[in-house]
């Protein structure tokens, strides 16, 4: 297991390729692959949209297109994730590597599924291929696929809540006015986070107040995320702007046959969920449905009620806060929560990164324990 | 007016010297001086405590101590502020420069007092000394002396409010508990801001709730700032910890002869101020008194009531926010303000700098208009 400086450089390039398909591959992971023979890159690629080829196959095809097929024998593959060893919608990548008689594979992370993880590596090694794990990039590799890794290893998605607040932590004025606390650059940046998510989740309060579309509009994207609304009482207007023809899921505990049928014609799926004793949609039901659908990343864009419920149930892994340099005074809180009686025992988040976005600042914070358990998954003993 | 690369380098060094006496010179400005002869530094210095010598005189003395007195003739002086031309507690520095037959002075800023600004430059030029203004450093020079420059040119101090909040903008829990939202590193960093200020200002609410000393304790400082309390009803307990023997000023509209006499023996000055129609101490009276006392920088460390009043009256120039990565929910707001009805017309602050401080983040924001009017003062046509 010796990783050289050259190895690190090629892996960095493979990670950049994975990053380049951030908005495309869902529900598959974003993976990059660089093929090197004798210190020359002979092919490279990244996973395509679901059902399309995985990174290794794209890179092999690239090598063939460039007339480098003969150089595959003896080559080294740099892959950001352990090559798959099972038949899914495409045949196992490990087989393709073995078939081309390559000599070495460097990976940045093991397969996060505890049931299959290591099998790709084992199969390659049995075929006489050297496999090295470049653990140096595990943080970076996780940042590219936190949702996929969480879904495969923990049975739940990676969830961030996007909040646009004033410096004094308000989402809106007392009278509900919230357009616009933050600037245009922040709103545009926020759409990039929607674009990478599997689902954009909101609550009925936000739909009734702001009537948002919650899709990606400020740039062209190959795949619109699904939108989902938590709406216990099924209050959503049938002409809400969110029903724009692209898929929407509504989670409710209220039956309304006619409304259901009307909405189903607009590409809306109505899912029955249990009602909690507080009269809220049971978020455990929603999360179970998300898992069944293979949702990796959940982008929450909601008001204090849903944010408060998600926060109190520990369902938010990361915060994406766009903060405007403004003081508002009385207004809508970020999270509707019960008052604490003491500060001891409050688990702080950790700061991930802070950046100026136009006239605002973007703060990213994360639950360190959740992140660390995913890092462990990616590095567990082979 | 040609400023060379070498000039910039020497001026940078003079600014570093000015910065080095940040906690010392009040109410005088922090000034640095570097003397160069033939590309060699022959002396340097910074202003000492009030009544002591100014930077130019310290630097000349340094040159003498180093046996360089003969090299003063023909030397260039780099001074961060226009040399003074009037008799204060010390004789005018311009005279000393002329007397030593120096050949050139480079300054980073004109004297901010509109009545005397330019006189030092004029006197030097009349004596045949070349004077150049290195406008490149005006931002940096202002950051070192915003209070002095504001006091001399605008008749009021430079004011920042230090706030320790949760991510959701709360100073304390609903029940008042605030110890500790932010970490030890933040509290220590905050003491550095106290140390540079002329006065630490708080309200009676904070005294009654937290009973703080508001002095500099986490490191040794040559000068403790004065502390001031806004206490309309004169409720402050005579044994409050803030009465530690160092000077405290209490602003009140309530008479209590006995309490006054008792406190005066503890180095406390009780100042009568008017009562506003809302029953608050008239902050204009307080600011007028600050001006009379020559206070440059005001460090506010207070609760929502005083912060709200200061904010609403436009008396806060800068915010120094230590933000903990914690969500608190219901709690004490940063500013007690009336609700706004619309977002339009709200003047945003500008971000100055953002830094990790231990486990917290420190956000500095400022009123751009105020800052720019001080920049103008420093650069006005000679």
Interface residues (C-beta under 8 A of the other chain):
Chain A: X165 X166 X167 X168 X169 X170 X173 X174 X175 X177 X178 X179 X180 X181 X308 X311 X319 X321 X324 X325 X326 X327 X328 X329 X330 X331 X333 X334 X335 X336 X337 X338 X339 X340 X341 X342 X343 X346 X348 X349 X350 X351 X354 X356 X359 X361 X363 X365
Chain B: X165 X166 X167 X168 X169 X170 X173 X174 X175 X177 X178 X179 X180 X181 X308 X311 X319 X321 X324 X325 X326 X327 X328 X329 X330 X331 X333 X334 X335 X336 X337 X338 X339 X340 X341 X342 X343 X346 X348 X349 X350 X351 X354 X356 X359 X361 X363 X365
